[in-house]
Amino acid sequence: MTTKPHSDLHYMALAIQLAKQGLYTTSPNPRVGCVLVKNDEIIGQGFHIKAGEGHAEVNAIADANERGNLTKNATAYVTLEPCSHFGRTPPCAQGLIDAQVSRVVSAMTDPNPEVAGNGFAMLRAAGIEVVDNCLAGESAKLNPGFIKRMSMAGTEHKPVPYVRLKMATSLDGRTAMQSGESQWITGPEARAEVQKIRAQSCAIICGADSVLIDDPSMNVRISADCTDGSLQQIRQPLRVIIDSQHRVKSKAKIFTLTGKVMIASPVEPEHRIISEFCEVSYLQSAASQSHQVDLTTLLEQLASQGINEVLVESGAKLAAAFIQQDLVDELVMFTAPTLLGSDARPAFNLPFAKMEQQIRWSWQDVRMVGNDLKLVLTRKI
Amino acid sequence: MTTKPHSDLHYMALAIQLAKQGLYTTSPNPRVGCVLVKNDEIIGQGFHIKAGEGHAEVNAIADANERGNLTKNATAYVTLEPCSHFGRTPPCAQGLIDAQVSRVVSAMTDPNPEVAGNGFAMLRAAGIEVVDNCLAGESAKLNPGFIKRMSMAGTEHKPVPYVRLKMATSLDGRTAMQSGESQWITGPEARAEVQKIRAQSCAIICGADSVLIDDPSMNVRISADCTDGSLQQIRQPLRVIIDSQHRVKSKAKIFTLTGKVMIASPVEPEHRIISEFCEVSYLQSAASQSHQVDLTTLLEQLASQGINEVLVESGAKLAAAFIQQDLVDELVMFTAPTLLGSDARPAFNLPFAKMEQQIRWSWQDVRMVGNDLKLVLTRKI
């Protein structure tokens, strides 16, 4: 009995699954997976784990070698065009050439202007067959921030990260009682999901008000029950506080945890906060007309530091500012099955008077997370 | 080759599908389906279409006869206990006895105190094997209002209908701009779905404010594109206006359409509205402490008139009153992917100050309807 060989789509889907294992660790690099196949059998596989360490292709080749498999004449499935330049590691295209693969199937061209087709050209020049755009859409979802940042690099606009804005509300769109009482609107599963969104973010942005009122830790605390292998190596995302008037005090919980905290303000503080637990930095940011931090400039500054994905976790005012300035790529809303009433606090301080001012979104995902509903939407263009 | 005979569950599921064909027409009777099976073959089937016409069992027996099939020794699958009393039609239990079936499988006991086990007793007395509780939960969903009304009949409480409350909101829980501008928040598919919910309701309740401000028709206008066979015979639900101060005028659109309109108020009007298009009646209703219509009494009055299912389509104030008095069985919310802002009107005027006042619900269904999300929740006990 003969069976039909697996298709390119099949192996690329596996490569994408591998890439996902780097979801919480590769920043500022993209998540990339690679599968090496010969005679319809997987002879090696790998994914990029951490910046400065081996890329997916290199790891897959090493895996094949360790297993005693010869890579000569194999097909390599990679979720992103192999790099052609020397960065912290040698170019992966050269690695594949040296491994003598005969065919490379890629999900998408690297949007990084330093690569952008050069990897493919290098492979073709070595006589390797190259196929591109295999599951490009699925691969793009792995790296929304990296792709956005790199794609903007070649345009008139300064690059900015991919911005997610998270909000947890009641059925009637409220986030807290007027008094501020809000614990807990959503359940433990939704809160655990937020931890995962934080873990895949390079930076979390909050406002001074949130720090002063809620005193959040804004760090990643994945508990044992939602840990899988890849979560062992979690980075703590950069915690950015937008604090134009330097109101946040050093006793805030956010300064008592390991990692990095950045305070953004248009003005220099009188006294800089120093913490024995975390690295505190100050970002002199451009001022908006209202003497607040100019959000676009802040995002540009973060992108220039290699920040791909940002999570905004803020109150109604700052969230509204991000939305009104059209800086939010993705809205993540958790809806709890409860009514908090019309005196409770709104999710977004958006003072619209006419329907034509409404801001419309496109559904991306709707699913239950525990007893709450998780809605993911992107800005409707 | 021999095949395994179909199970009781299989035929009951078919009977439930049949019963659903009466969704828009049986009121005030329950929706009931019946399948007659002999030697693992369906020999007849039927469902109740309209009060005063044949019950499901009678229709199924007639179908078998028409097809030239003998019902002797058949098994009858019925979604509700066969009735034992003479109503507008002879008892169905007797019909099954006369048809000489040997076995009756029922989904659930009839909650009607006039039946409640008597149908089964009558069948057993005739030597027929009776099996109950086959897909009881699924069958109960066919008739939430009938079951609630009948189940309460034997208690200290006066029966009230099953109350659905429908609300269409933005992602931030708003129903209209402050000015009242609201057309359209949800899309045509969601609005067509509301038509179907209206069509299965015995009565629609709205407030005088809605009539004065929005001038709705509150009738069923199923358009050709969402019509199936059963929709040909749609009843127009009773349109109930809660108008304590008799503010609604005869020129309102609601009086220009066929069907019945009932105006509920604790006081007699100075002048009664008369319409050449519809039947207008007045319901003298008990007054609440605030001289408004007492909602519980109103619902009791409607139940006593055979109203099983009520749909509340109202503004934030009346909706909140129904919710605060714990009169809503089912919340149906359509969520449009848009933000209307914090100055827009809230869905429910619920002036809560503390989290402990929140009103929690249980998810029943979440699905996309066109480009909007339809959420169905029931009151959390």
Interface residues (C-beta under 8 A of the other chain):
Chain A: T169 S170 L171 D172 G173 R174 M177 Q178 S179 E181 S182 Q183 A316 A320 I323 L331 M333 P337 T338 L339 L340 G341 S342 D343 A344 P346 A347 F348 N349 L350 P351 F352 A353 K354 M355 Q357 Q358 I359 R360 W361 S362 W363 V366 M368 N371 L373 L375 L377 K380
Chain B: T169 S170 L171 D172 G173 R174 M177 Q178 S179 E181 S182 Q183 A316 A320 I323 L331 M333 P337 T338 L339 L340 G341 S342 D343 A344 P346 A347 F348 N349 L350 P351 F352 A353 K354 M355 Q357 Q358 I359 R360 W361 S362 W363 V366 M368 N371 L373 L375 L377 K380
